[in-house]
Amino acid sequence: MTLIILDPTDERVPVERQISRRNGSISGTVGLLDISKPRGNVLLDELERLLLERLPEVKVNRYRKPTFAKPCPDDLRRTIKSECSFLVEALAD
């Protein structure tokens, strides 16, 4: 039996991407976005705990999308952009 795996991105010729420069430190506010998938909050709870333990000078803000099935609402995106230096989006099931 042959197993065929389909790649929906169809990157037969992979797109080259450049990694953004990093200075090795995190400061400011880190946003944690729960996209409303089951157990995403569990992942973010642990990440928040680790961030605050290891980087006590960093502020953490939590956000939640109304549903994972639709894009993030514009007003929520604007709020996150105005309040955060970094964003982590949680995907879980």
Helices and strands as residue ranges (DSSP letters): E 29-34, H 40-54, E 59-64, H 74-83, E 86-90
